[in-house]
Amino acid sequence: MGITDISILAIESSCDETSASMIVNGKVLNNIVATQSVHENYGGVVPELASRAHQQNLIPVVHQALSSSGITKEQLSAVAVTRGPGLMGSLLVGLSFAKAFAKALDIPLIEVNHMQAHVLAHFIDSPRPSFPFLCLTVSGGHTQLVLVRDYLDMEVIGETLDDAVGEAFDKTAKLLGLPYPGGPLIDRYAKDGDPRKFAFPITRMPGLNYSFSGIKTAVLYFLREKLEANPEFIQENMADLCASIQYSLIEMLLIKLKEAMIQYRITQVAIAGGVSANSGLRMALDALARKKGWQLYIPELEYCTDNAAMIAMAAHYKYLKGDFARLDIAPLAKMKI
């Protein structure tokens, strides 16, 4: 490794994935992720349990990222970490470790916006979008339309006013009796179902904003009525129910995306975040892009969910700008792009 190489250790601990990654001169060398399974017993992420799991997983994950990259601590140029948004306790574990690591090695600390990093996951591998492009960022906690002008120049032009789409997937899955996380299970069942079998509402908000709380309520009342007449209704119609719910959620996403693409006269579109792993969304967006003549960018599955590789990529561009953080920064549960 040369003297001028930029080597950064990146840490991600915003929710229930503990991850570390090494990046050298903008090339991601690895992406180590420890997944927490304890939350499956509670139907959702339990913040206190997530924090404890991060404490257990962080040092082994960092050790593996360093050892598998062949880079020593002494060769690091900086340490990067997610500052927010996320769960306060989880963020605090990663941030405290990163601060101590940077202080001990006397190297810069780089704070990274988790949502900005999701967008920059598109620059880990080829093909990479050029600027400007529009990114639909969809996860359990966020649904945003982001206008990306440059690596660190982004603007949220539309977002959910209540539930995120990932939350809507998980909550409707729970109503169907599916275990957490339910979103991937809805996607799996939907492949064998009829998306037009049951009509659920398509909520339309002013401007480019979203709302997903209505479909959750609609599904609740729909199922309550059907189950009174037939207690086996869900089991007998699981595939069609999942396909119909997924169809409505995807339609809501794409309606606003189409409006944004026209409004901003952009022909490049990308998706990011955990829900971008949904096969139904990927297929619908691919079909729409072909119809409209857009260039579509979809990250590899391992870079859709929370991971440190995307944190590393964001940190690389911040390092180039000399954008370093003070060691007294605090985690932020909410953080704008």
KETOR-146222 format. One record per atom (N, C-alpha, C): residue in three letters; x, y, z. Coordinates in steps of 0.05 Angstrom, whole numbers, padded with zeros to 5 digits, always signed. Layout:
! residues N
ALAXYZ ...
***
This chain:
! residues 337
MET+00017-00024+00000 MET+00000+00000+00000 MET+00017+00025+00000 GLY+00011+00044-00017 GLY+00027+00068-00020 GLY+00023+00088+00003 ILE+00041+00107+00005 ILE+00040+00127+00027 ILE+00016+00145+00024 THR+00007+00150-00001 THR-00015+00169-00005 THR-00043+00155-00007 ASP-00043+00129-00003 ASP-00069+00115-00004 ASP-00088+00124+00018 ILE-00114+00126+00011 ILE-00134+00134+00030 ILE-00148+00108+00039 SER-00142+00100+00064 SER-00154+00076+00075 SER-00172+00083+00098 ILE-00197+00075+00096 ILE-00217+00083+00116 ILE-00232+00058+00126 LEU-00234+00056+00153 LEU-00250+00036+00166 LEU-00277+00049+00171 ALA-00299+00036+00162 ALA-00326+00046+00165 ALA-00342+00028+00183 ILE-00359+00040+00199 ILE-00376+00025+00219 ILE-00405+00034+00216 GLU-00423+00015+00215 GLU-00452+00020+00213 GLU-00466+00005+00236 SER-00481+00021+00252 SER-00496+00009+00274 SER-00522+00024+00280 SER-00536+00032+00259 SER-00559+00050+00262 SER-00584+00036+00272 CYS-00586+00010+00267 CYS-00611-00004+00275 CYS-00604-00032+00286 ASP-00608-00053+00270 ASP-00603-00080+00280 ASP-00583-00096+00263 GLU-00566-00082+00248 GLU-00544-00094+00234 GLU-00518-00082+00243 THR-00500-00099+00252 THR-00473-00089+00260 THR-00455-00095+00236 SER-00442-00074+00226 SER-00427-00078+00201 SER-00401-00061+00201 ALA-00381-00072+00188 ALA-00355-00058+00185 ALA-00345-00063+00157 SER-00331-00043+00146 SER-00321-00046+00118 SER-00295-00030+00115 MET-00278-00040+00098 MET-00253-00026+00091 MET-00255-00016+00062 ILE-00247+00009+00059 ILE-00246+00021+00032 ILE-00219+00034+00028 VAL-00207+00029+00005 VAL-00180+00041-00002 VAL-00183+00055-00029 ASN-00177+00081-00028 ASN-00178+00097-00053 ASN-00205+00094-00068 GLY-00226+00092-00053 GLY-00253+00090-00065 GLY-00261+00062-00073 LYS-00245+00042-00068 LYS-00252+00014-00075 LYS-00259-00001-00049 VAL-00283-00011-00047 VAL-00292-00026-00024 VAL-00279-00054-00024 LEU-00265-00061-00003 LEU-00251-00086-00001 LEU-00268-00108+00011 ASN-00286-00101+00029 ASN-00302-00121+00042 ASN-00327-00108+00055 ASN-00345-00125+00064 ASN-00370-00114+00076 ASN-00379-00135+00096 ILE-00371-00133+00121 ILE-00376-00153+00141 ILE-00401-00144+00156 VAL-00421-00162+00158 VAL-00446-00156+00171 VAL-00454-00178+00191 ALA-00461-00170+00215 ALA-00472-00188+00235 ALA-00501-00181+00239 THR-00519-00200+00233 THR-00548-00196+00234 THR-00558-00204+00261 GLN-00577-00189+00272 GLN-00589-00195+00298 GLN-00615-00210+00294 SER-00617-00234+00304 SER-00641-00250+00301 SER-00660-00248+00325 VAL-00651-00236+00347 VAL-00666-00236+00372 VAL-00693-00222+00369 HIS-00695-00203+00350 HIS-00719-00187+00347 HIS-00742-00203+00335 GLU-00736-00225+00323 GLU-00758-00241+00311 GLU-00778-00250+00332 ASN-00769-00252+00357 ASN-00787-00262+00378 ASN-00806-00240+00387 TYR-00802-00215+00379 TYR-00818-00193+00389 TYR-00834-00179+00368 GLY-00832-00187+00343 GLY-00848-00175+00322 GLY-00838-00148+00313 GLY-00813-00142+00319 GLY-00801-00116+00312 GLY-00775-00112+00327 VAL-00760-00091+00319 VAL-00735-00086+00332 VAL-00738-00074+00360 VAL-00726-00086+00379 VAL-00727-00077+00407 VAL-00701-00060+00411 PRO-00703-00034+00415 PRO-00679-00017+00416 PRO-00658-00026+00436 GLU-00666-00033+00461 GLU-00647-00041+00481 GLU-00632-00066+00474 LEU-00647-00085+00463 LEU-00634-00110+00454 LEU-00615-00105+00430 ALA-00623-00087+00413 ALA-00605-00080+00390 ALA-00579-00069+00400 SER-00580-00050+00420 SER-00556-00038+00430 SER-00537-00059+00443 ARG-00549-00077+00458 ARG-00533-00098+00471 ARG-00519-00116+00450 ALA-00534-00122+00429 ALA-00523-00139+00408 ALA-00500-00125+00393 HIS-00503-00099+00389 HIS-00481-00084+00376 HIS-00456-00085+00393 GLN-00459-00083+00419 GLN-00436-00084+00437 GLN-00422-00111+00435 GLN-00437-00132+00431 GLN-00425-00159+00428 GLN-00412-00163+00401 ASN-00425-00152+00380 ASN-00416-00158+00353 ASN-00395-00139+00342 LEU-00392-00115+00353 LEU-00377-00094+00340 LEU-00347-00101+00338 ILE-00335-00109+00359 ILE-00306-00115+00358 ILE-00299-00138+00340 PRO-00314-00161+00341 PRO-00308-00182+00322 PRO-00312-00174+00293 VAL-00332-00158+00287 VAL-00338-00149+00260 VAL-00315-00131+00250 VAL-00306-00112+00267 VAL-00284-00094+00259 VAL-00259-00110+00255 HIS-00254-00129+00273 HIS-00230-00146+00270 HIS-00229-00161+00244 GLN-00253-00172+00236 GLN-00254-00187+00211 GLN-00250-00168+00187 ALA-00261-00144+00188 ALA-00259-00125+00166 ALA-00229-00118+00162 LEU-00215-00113+00184 LEU-00187-00106+00182 LEU-00170-00130+00173 SER-00173-00153+00186 SER-00157-00176+00180 SER-00161-00186+00151 SER-00185-00186+00141 SER-00190-00196+00114 SER-00181-00177+00093 SER-00178-00152+00100 SER-00168-00132+00080 SER-00138-00131+00078 GLY-00124-00142+00098 GLY-00095-00142+00098 GLY-00084-00115+00106 ILE-00101-00097+00117 ILE-00092-00070+00125 ILE-00091-00069+00156 THR-00070-00058+00166 THR-00067-00056+00195 THR-00079-00029+00205 LYS-00083-00028+00231 LYS-00093-00004+00243 LYS-00075+00020+00238 GLU-00050+00015+00237 GLU-00030+00037+00233 GLU-00032+00049+00205 GLN-00043+00034+00186 GLN-00045+00043+00159 GLN-00070+00059+00153 LEU-00088+00061+00172 LEU-00114+00074+00168 LEU-00110+00104+00166 SER-00125+00116+00147 SER-00125+00145+00144 SER-00147+00158+00160 ALA-00169+00144+00165 ALA-00192+00155+00180 ALA-00210+00132+00189 VAL-00228+00139+00208 VAL-00249+00121+00217 VAL-00275+00135+00211 ALA-00294+00121+00198 ALA-00320+00132+00192 ALA-00342+00117+00207 VAL-00363+00131+00213 VAL-00385+00118+00228 VAL-00411+00132+00222 THR-00433+00117+00224 THR-00459+00128+00221 THR-00466+00145+00245 ARG-00473+00171+00240 ARG-00482+00188+00262 ARG-00512+00187+00265 GLY-00527+00183+00244 GLY-00556+00182+00244 GLY-00566+00182+00216 PRO-00592+00180+00212 PRO-00612+00174+00232 PRO-00612+00145+00240 GLY-00626+00139+00263 GLY-00627+00112+00272 GLY-00636+00111+00301 LEU-00632+00088+00314 LEU-00638+00084+00342 LEU-00616+00096+00359 MET-00622+00112+00378 MET-00602+00127+00393 MET-00582+00108+00407 GLY-00592+00087+00420 GLY-00573+00069+00433 GLY-00555+00055+00414 SER-00565+00046+00392 SER-00549+00032+00371 SER-00528+00051+00360 LEU-00536+00075+00353 LEU-00518+00095+00342 LEU-00496+00101+00362 LEU-00503+00103+00388 LEU-00484+00110+00408 LEU-00462+00089+00411 VAL-00469+00064+00408 VAL-00449+00042+00409 VAL-00428+00046+00387 GLY-00437+00049+00363 GLY-00418+00052+00340 GLY-00403+00077+00342 LEU-00416+00099+00349 LEU-00402+00125+00350 LEU-00381+00126+00372 SER-00387+00115+00395 SER-00368+00114+00418 SER-00343+00098+00410 PHE-00348+00076+00397 PHE-00325+00059+00389 PHE-00308+00074+00369 ALA-00321+00086+00349 ALA-00306+00100+00328 ALA-00290+00124+00339 LYS-00302+00138+00358 LYS-00288+00161+00370 LYS-00262+00151+00384 ALA-00266+00130+00400 ALA-00243+00119+00415 ALA-00221+00109+00396 PHE-00230+00096+00374 PHE-00211+00085+00355 PHE-00195+00107+00341 ALA-00209+00128+00333 ALA-00196+00151+00320 ALA-00178+00166+00339 LYS-00186+00169+00364 LYS-00170+00183+00384 LYS-00144+00167+00389 ALA-00147+00141+00392 ALA-00124+00124+00399 ALA-00103+00124+00376 LEU-00113+00125+00351 LEU-00095+00124+00328 LEU-00087+00152+00319 ASP-00099+00173+00331 ASP-00094+00200+00323 ASP-00099+00205+00293 ILE-00123+00195+00284 ILE-00131+00199+00256 ILE-00159+00211+00256 PRO-00167+00223+00233 PRO-00193+00237+00232 PRO-00217+00218+00236 LEU-00238+00230+00246 LEU-00264+00217+00249 LEU-00283+00229+00228 ILE-00297+00211+00214 ILE-00316+00221+00193 ILE-00344+00212+00201 GLU-00362+00231+00204 GLU-00390+00224+00210 GLU-00405+00221+00183 VAL-00423+00201+00182 VAL-00437+00196+00157 VAL-00467+00196+00162 ASN-00482+00208+00144 ASN-00511+00208+00144 ASN-00520+00181+00132 HIS-00534+00165+00147 HIS-00542+00139+00138 HIS-00558+00139+00112 MET-00576+00158+00109 MET-00593+00160+00085 MET-00577+00169+00061 GLN-00558+00187+00065 GLN-00540+00195+00044 GLN-00524+00172+00034 ALA-00515+00155+00053 ALA-00499+00132+00047 ALA-00515+00112+00030 HIS-00541+00109+00035 HIS-00557+00091+00019 HIS-00556+00099-00011 VAL-00557+00125-00015 VAL-00556+00135-00043 VAL-00529+00129-00055 LEU-00508+00133-00040 LEU-00481+00129-00050 LEU-00473+00100-00053 ALA-00490+00082-00044 ALA-00485+00053-00049 ALA-00483+00047-00079 HIS-00495+00065-00095 HIS-00494+00061-00124 HIS-00466+00065-00136 PHE-00448+00076-00120 PHE-00421+00081-00130 PHE-00400+00060-00121 ILE-00410+00039-00108 ILE-00392+00018-00099 ILE-00383+00001-00123 ASP-00402-00006-00140 ASP-00395-00022-00164 ASP-00406-00009-00189 SER-00397-00018-00212 SER-00408-00009-00238 SER-00433-00025-00244 PRO-00452-00014-00260 PRO-00451+00013-00271 PRO-00459+00034-00250 ARG-00448+00058-00254 ARG-00453+00080-00235 ARG-00469+00102-00249 PRO-00489+00114-00235 PRO-00504+00136-00248 PRO-00486+00161-00250 SER-00494+00178-00269 SER-00481+00205-00271 SER-00500+00225-00260 PHE-00491+00249-00255 PHE-00507+00270-00242 PHE-00520+00287-00264 PRO-00544+00297-00258 PRO-00561+00292-00235 PRO-00577+00266-00239 PHE-00586+00254-00218 PHE-00605+00231-00220 PHE-00624+00232-00196 LEU-00645+00217-00199 LEU-00666+00216-00178 LEU-00664+00189-00164 CYS-00663+00189-00137 CYS-00662+00164-00122 CYS-00686+00161-00105 LEU-00700+00139-00108 LEU-00722+00131-00091 LEU-00710+00114-00068 THR-00710+00126-00045 THR-00698+00113-00021 THR-00720+00102-00004 VAL-00721+00075-00001 VAL-00743+00062+00012 VAL-00733+00042+00033 SER-00742+00045+00058 SER-00733+00027+00079 SER-00755+00025+00100 GLY-00748+00012+00122 GLY-00768+00009+00144 GLY-00773+00035+00158 GLY-00755+00054+00156 GLY-00758+00079+00171 GLY-00762+00103+00153 HIS-00756+00101+00127 HIS-00756+00124+00109 HIS-00768+00117+00082 THR-00781+00137+00070 THR-00789+00136+00042 THR-00784+00164+00031 GLN-00765+00166+00013 GLN-00757+00193+00004 GLN-00751+00192-00026 LEU-00758+00214-00039 LEU-00749+00220-00066 LEU-00726+00240-00064 VAL-00702+00232-00072 VAL-00678+00248-00069 VAL-00667+00257-00095 LEU-00664+00283-00099 LEU-00651+00294-00123 LEU-00621+00295-00117 VAL-00605+00280-00132 VAL-00577+00278-00127 VAL-00561+00294-00148 ARG-00550+00316-00139 ARG-00535+00333-00158 ARG-00505+00327-00159 ASP-00495+00316-00136 ASP-00467+00309-00134 ASP-00464+00289-00111 TYR-00440+00279-00106 TYR-00436+00259-00086 TYR-00447+00267-00059 LEU-00443+00292-00051 LEU-00452+00302-00025 LEU-00472+00325-00027 ASP-00483+00328-00051 ASP-00503+00349-00056 ASP-00530+00336-00063 MET-00547+00333-00042 MET-00572+00319-00046 MET-00595+00335-00033 GLU-00619+00332-00045 GLU-00642+00346-00035 GLU-00666+00328-00034 VAL-00679+00326-00012 VAL-00704+00310-00010 VAL-00726+00327-00021 ILE-00738+00317-00043 ILE-00760+00332-00057 ILE-00787+00320-00051 GLY-00788+00297-00038 GLY-00813+00285-00030 GLY-00808+00263-00009 GLU-00826+00260+00010 GLU-00822+00240+00031 GLU-00849+00232+00043 THR-00849+00210+00059 THR-00873+00202+00072 THR-00880+00220+00095 LEU-00906+00225+00098 LEU-00915+00242+00120 LEU-00924+00226+00144 ASP-00922+00199+00142 ASP-00929+00182+00165 ASP-00912+00157+00165 ASP-00923+00134+00159 ASP-00908+00109+00158 ASP-00890+00108+00134 ALA-00867+00095+00137 ALA-00850+00089+00114 ALA-00861+00065+00100 VAL-00854+00061+00075 VAL-00865+00039+00060 VAL-00856+00012+00071 GLY-00831+00010+00082 GLY-00822-00014+00094 GLY-00838-00021+00119 GLU-00846+00000+00134 GLU-00862-00004+00157 GLU-00890-00014+00149 ALA-00901-00003+00127 ALA-00927-00011+00117 ALA-00926-00041+00109 PHE-00904-00049+00096 PHE-00901-00078+00089 PHE-00901-00095+00114 ASP-00886-00087+00134 ASP-00883-00104+00158 ASP-00909-00104+00175 LYS-00923-00082+00176 LYS-00948-00080+00192 LYS-00971-00096+00179 THR-00973-00094+00152 THR-00994-00109+00139 THR-00987-00139+00140 ALA-00962-00145+00139 ALA-00954-00174+00142 ALA-00962-00184+00169 LYS-00959-00168+00189 LYS-00967-00176+00216 LYS-00997-00181+00218 LEU-01012-00165+00204 LEU-01042-00169+00203 LEU-01048-00196+00189 LEU-01031-00205+00171 LEU-01035-00230+00158 LEU-01024-00254+00174 GLY-01013-00248+00197 GLY-01003-00269+00215 GLY-00975-00278+00207 LEU-00960-00262+00191 LEU-00933-00270+00183 LEU-00913-00260+00203 PRO-00892-00275+00208 PRO-00871-00266+00228 PRO-00855-00243+00218 TYR-00842-00230+00237 TYR-00824-00207+00231 TYR-00797-00218+00221 PRO-00784-00205+00202 PRO-00794-00183+00185 PRO-00812-00193+00163 GLY-00836-00181+00161 GLY-00856-00191+00143 GLY-00854-00182+00115 GLY-00840-00160+00110 GLY-00838-00150+00083 GLY-00828-00170+00063 PRO-00805-00183+00068 PRO-00795-00203+00049 PRO-00814-00226+00045 LEU-00830-00233+00066 LEU-00849-00255+00063 LEU-00872-00247+00044 ILE-00881-00222+00046 ILE-00902-00212+00028 ILE-00892-00214-00001 ASP-00867-00206-00005 ASP-00855-00208-00031 ASP-00854-00237-00042 ARG-00848-00255-00024 ARG-00846-00283-00031 ARG-00873-00295-00039 TYR-00893-00290-00022 TYR-00920-00300-00028 TYR-00932-00287-00053 ALA-00926-00261-00057 ALA-00937-00245-00079 ALA-00930-00257-00106 LYS-00908-00271-00108 LYS-00900-00282-00134 LYS-00920-00302-00145 ASP-00935-00314-00127 ASP-00955-00335-00135 ASP-00984-00324-00134 GLY-00987-00298-00130 GLY-01014-00287-00127 GLY-01022-00269-00149 ASP-01048-00261-00148 ASP-01060-00243-00168 ASP-01061-00215-00156 PRO-01045-00196-00166 PRO-01044-00169-00155 PRO-01070-00153-00158 ARG-01088-00163-00175 ARG-01113-00148-00179 ARG-01137-00162-00165 LYS-01131-00182-00149 LYS-01153-00198-00136 LYS-01168-00180-00116 PHE-01153-00166-00100 PHE-01166-00149-00079 PHE-01157-00120-00084 ALA-01175-00101-00083 ALA-01169-00073-00087 ALA-01165-00058-00061 PHE-01140-00049-00057 PHE-01134-00033-00033 PHE-01129-00004-00042 PRO-01133+00015-00025 PRO-01132+00043-00033 PRO-01104+00052-00042 ILE-01103+00069-00062 ILE-01079+00083-00071 ILE-01080+00111-00061 THR-01065+00117-00040 THR-01066+00143-00027 THR-01050+00163-00044 ARG-01062+00187-00049 ARG-01048+00207-00064 ARG-01046+00233-00047 MET-01022+00241-00041 MET-01017+00265-00025 MET-01009+00288-00043 PRO-01012+00313-00033 PRO-01003+00336-00049 PRO-00973+00335-00055 GLY-00966+00347-00078 GLY-00938+00349-00085 GLY-00926+00321-00090 LEU-00901+00318-00080 LEU-00887+00292-00084 LEU-00885+00276-00059 ASN-00902+00282-00039 ASN-00902+00267-00014 ASN-00919+00242-00015 TYR-00913+00225+00005 TYR-00927+00199+00007 TYR-00942+00197+00034 SER-00960+00177+00034 SER-00974+00169+00059 SER-00980+00140+00057 PHE-00972+00124+00077 PHE-00976+00095+00076 PHE-00992+00085+00100 SER-01002+00103+00117 SER-01017+00094+00140 SER-01045+00084+00132 GLY-01056+00095+00111 GLY-01083+00088+00103 GLY-01086+00059+00094 ILE-01067+00049+00080 ILE-01070+00021+00070 ILE-01069+00001+00093 LYS-01054+00008+00114 LYS-01052-00010+00137 LYS-01080-00012+00150 THR-01094+00011+00153 THR-01121+00012+00165 THR-01141-00002+00147 ALA-01138+00002+00120 ALA-01156-00010+00101 ALA-01154-00041+00102 VAL-01130-00051+00103 VAL-01125-00080+00105 VAL-01137-00091+00131 LEU-01133-00076+00153 LEU-01144-00085+00179 LEU-01174-00089+00178 TYR-01189-00069+00168 TYR-01218-00071+00167 TYR-01227-00092+00146 PHE-01213-00094+00124 PHE-01219-00113+00103 PHE-01217-00142+00115 LEU-01195-00147+00128 LEU-01191-00174+00139 LEU-01211-00180+00162 ARG-01216-00160+00178 ARG-01236-00165+00200 ARG-01263-00173+00189 GLU-01272-00160+00168 GLU-01297-00167+00155 GLU-01297-00195+00143 LYS-01275-00201+00129 LYS-01273-00227+00115 LYS-01271-00250+00135 LEU-01256-00246+00157 LEU-01252-00267+00176 LEU-01277-00273+00192 GLU-01295-00254+00195 GLU-01320-00259+00208 GLU-01337-00279+00193 ALA-01335-00277+00166 ALA-01350-00296+00149 ALA-01336-00322+00144 ASN-01309-00321+00144 ASN-01293-00345+00139 ASN-01267-00343+00154 PRO-01264-00357+00177 PRO-01240-00356+00193 PRO-01215-00365+00178 GLU-01218-00380+00156 GLU-01195-00389+00141 GLU-01188-00371+00117 PHE-01201-00348+00116 PHE-01198-00331+00093 PHE-01169-00324+00086 ILE-01153-00317+00107 ILE-01125-00309+00102 ILE-01109-00332+00091 GLN-01111-00355+00103 GLN-01096-00378+00094 GLN-01104-00387+00066 GLU-01129-00384+00060 GLU-01139-00393+00033 GLU-01131-00373+00012 ASN-01125-00348+00019 ASN-01120-00327+00000 ASN-01093-00313+00004 MET-01075-00326+00018 MET-01050-00312+00026 MET-01035-00301+00002 ALA-01031-00316-00019 ALA-01015-00306-00042 ALA-01029-00282-00055 ASP-01055-00284-00059 ASP-01069-00262-00072 ASP-01070-00237-00054 LEU-01072-00241-00028 LEU-01072-00218-00009 LEU-01045-00204-00010 CYS-01023-00219-00009 CYS-00996-00208-00010 CYS-00991-00193-00036 ALA-01000-00206-00058 ALA-00996-00193-00085 ALA-01011-00167-00087 SER-01036-00167-00076 SER-01053-00143-00078 SER-01042-00120-00060 ILE-01033-00127-00036 ILE-01021-00107-00019 ILE-00996-00095-00031 GLN-00979-00113-00041 GLN-00954-00104-00053 GLN-00959-00087-00078 TYR-00978-00095-00094 TYR-00985-00079-00118 TYR-00992-00050-00110 SER-01009-00047-00090 SER-01018-00020-00081 SER-00995-00004-00071 LEU-00977-00016-00055 LEU-00954-00001-00044 LEU-00935+00008-00066 ILE-00930-00010-00085 ILE-00912-00004-00107 ILE-00924+00018-00125 GLU-00950+00016-00130 GLU-00963+00037-00146 GLU-00960+00064-00134 MET-00963+00066-00107 MET-00960+00092-00094 MET-00932+00103-00097 LEU-00913+00085-00096 LEU-00885+00094-00099 LEU-00880+00104-00128 LEU-00890+00089-00147 LEU-00884+00096-00175 LEU-00899+00120-00185 ILE-00923+00125-00175 ILE-00938+00148-00184 ILE-00923+00174-00178 LYS-00912+00177-00154 LYS-00897+00201-00147 LYS-00870+00201-00161 LEU-00858+00178-00165 LEU-00833+00177-00179 LEU-00836+00188-00207 LYS-00857+00179-00221 LYS-00862+00189-00248 LYS-00866+00219-00249 GLU-00881+00229-00229 GLU-00885+00258-00228 GLU-00859+00273-00224 ALA-00842+00262-00206 ALA-00816+00276-00201 ALA-00798+00275-00225 MET-00797+00253-00239 MET-00780+00251-00263 MET-00788+00272-00284 ILE-00814+00276-00287 ILE-00824+00296-00306 ILE-00818+00324-00297 GLN-00824+00329-00271 GLN-00821+00355-00260 GLN-00792+00365-00261 TYR-00773+00347-00256 TYR-00745+00355-00256 TYR-00730+00348-00282 ARG-00744+00337-00301 ARG-00733+00332-00328 ARG-00708+00315-00326 ILE-00710+00293-00311 ILE-00687+00275-00307 ILE-00693+00248-00320 THR-00673+00235-00330 THR-00677+00210-00344 THR-00662+00187-00331 GLN-00648+00193-00308 GLN-00634+00172-00294 GLN-00647+00168-00266 VAL-00654+00143-00260 VAL-00667+00138-00234 VAL-00654+00114-00221 ALA-00653+00116-00194 ALA-00641+00095-00178 ALA-00659+00089-00154 ILE-00656+00065-00143 ILE-00670+00059-00118 ILE-00649+00050-00097 ALA-00656+00054-00072 ALA-00637+00048-00050 ALA-00653+00041-00025 GLY-00640+00029-00005 GLY-00653+00023+00020 GLY-00662-00006+00020 GLY-00670-00016+00043 GLY-00678-00044+00047 GLY-00700-00053+00029 VAL-00720-00036+00024 VAL-00743-00045+00007 VAL-00735-00046-00022 SER-00712-00035-00030 SER-00703-00037-00058 SER-00695-00066-00064 ALA-00695-00083-00044 ALA-00690-00112-00049 ALA-00715-00126-00057 ASN-00738-00113-00054 ASN-00764-00125-00061 ASN-00765-00131-00091 SER-00770-00156-00098 SER-00769-00164-00126 SER-00792-00152-00142 GLY-00815-00148-00129 GLY-00837-00136-00143 GLY-00832-00107-00151 LEU-00819-00093-00133 LEU-00812-00065-00138 LEU-00791-00064-00160 ARG-00771-00081-00159 ARG-00750-00081-00179 ARG-00762-00087-00207 MET-00780-00106-00209 MET-00792-00113-00235 MET-00809-00091-00245 ALA-00825-00079-00227 ALA-00843-00057-00236 ALA-00827-00032-00245 LEU-00806-00026-00230 LEU-00790-00003-00238 LEU-00774-00008-00263 ASP-00765-00033-00267 ASP-00751-00040-00292 ASP-00770-00037-00316 ALA-00795-00046-00313 ALA-00814-00044-00334 ALA-00821-00015-00340 LEU-00823+00001-00319 LEU-00829+00030-00323 LEU-00806+00044-00336 ALA-00782+00038-00328 ALA-00758+00050-00340 ALA-00756+00044-00370 ARG-00761+00019-00377 ARG-00760+00011-00405 ARG-00781+00026-00421 LYS-00805+00029-00410 LYS-00827+00043-00423 LYS-00821+00072-00427 LYS-00808+00085-00407 LYS-00803+00114-00407 LYS-00776+00121-00420 GLY-00759+00101-00424 GLY-00732+00106-00435 GLY-00713+00117-00414 TRP-00718+00110-00389 TRP-00700+00119-00367 TRP-00676+00100-00365 GLN-00654+00110-00354 GLN-00632+00093-00345 GLN-00637+00086-00316 LEU-00638+00060-00310 LEU-00645+00051-00283 LEU-00620+00038-00270 TYR-00617+00045-00244 TYR-00594+00035-00229 TYR-00605+00022-00203 ILE-00598-00004-00200 ILE-00607-00019-00176 ILE-00583-00032-00163 PRO-00577-00027-00138 PRO-00553-00038-00125 PRO-00555-00068-00121 GLU-00533-00080-00117 GLU-00532-00109-00109 GLU-00547-00112-00083 LEU-00559-00136-00079 LEU-00575-00140-00055 LEU-00561-00135-00029 GLU-00535-00141-00027 GLU-00520-00137-00002 GLU-00517-00108+00005 TYR-00520-00090-00015 TYR-00517-00062-00010 TYR-00545-00048-00007 CYS-00566-00063-00008 CYS-00593-00052-00004 CYS-00599-00048+00026 THR-00595-00069+00041 THR-00600-00067+00070 THR-00577-00052+00083 ASP-00580-00047+00109 ASP-00560-00031+00123 ASP-00533-00045+00123 ASN-00512-00031+00115 ASN-00485-00043+00112 ASN-00464-00021+00114 ALA-00440-00029+00121 ALA-00418-00010+00124 ALA-00405-00002+00098 ALA-00409-00018+00077 ALA-00396-00011+00051 ALA-00406+00016+00041 MET-00432+00020+00045 MET-00443+00046+00036 MET-00434+00069+00054 ILE-00429+00063+00079 ILE-00418+00083+00097 ILE-00389+00090+00089 ALA-00375+00069+00081 ALA-00347+00073+00071 ALA-00346+00090+00046 MET-00365+00085+00028 MET-00365+00100+00003 MET-00371+00130+00008 ALA-00390+00135+00026 ALA-00396+00163+00033 ALA-00372+00176+00047 ALA-00359+00161+00064 ALA-00336+00171+00078 ALA-00313+00178+00059 HIS-00309+00162+00038 HIS-00288+00168+00019 HIS-00291+00195+00007 TYR-00316+00202-00001 TYR-00320+00229-00014 TYR-00318+00251+00007 LYS-00325+00245+00032 LYS-00322+00266+00053 LYS-00293+00270+00059 TYR-00277+00248+00058 TYR-00248+00251+00063 TYR-00235+00268+00042 LEU-00243+00265+00017 LEU-00232+00280-00005 LEU-00237+00310-00001 LYS-00259+00317+00012 LYS-00266+00345+00017 LYS-00255+00355+00043 GLY-00242+00337+00058 GLY-00231+00345+00084 GLY-00253+00350+00105 ASP-00276+00337+00101 ASP-00299+00340+00119 ASP-00297+00321+00142 PHE-00283+00330+00163 PHE-00279+00313+00186 PHE-00296+00323+00210 ALA-00301+00304+00229 ALA-00318+00311+00252 ALA-00302+00315+00277 ARG-00314+00330+00295 ARG-00302+00334+00322 ARG-00308+00308+00338 LEU-00291+00304+00358 LEU-00295+00280+00375 LEU-00317+00283+00396 ASP-00329+00307+00397 ASP-00350+00311+00417 ASP-00378+00310+00404 ILE-00380+00300+00379 ILE-00406+00299+00366 ILE-00424+00277+00380 ALA-00450+00282+00379 ALA-00469+00263+00390 ALA-00485+00250+00368 PRO-00496+00226+00373 PRO-00513+00213+00353 PRO-00539+00228+00349 LEU-00551+00226+00326 LEU-00575+00239+00320 LEU-00596+00219+00310 ALA-00618+00216+00325 ALA-00639+00198+00318 ALA-00652+00206+00292 LYS-00655+00232+00288 LYS-00666+00243+00263 LYS-00644+00261+00250 MET-00640+00258+00224 MET-00619+00272+00211 MET-00626+00276+00182 LYS-00627+00301+00173 LYS-00635+00307+00145 LYS-00611+00303+00127 ILE-00617+00296+00102 ILE-00596+00293+00082 ILE-00585+00321+00076 
***
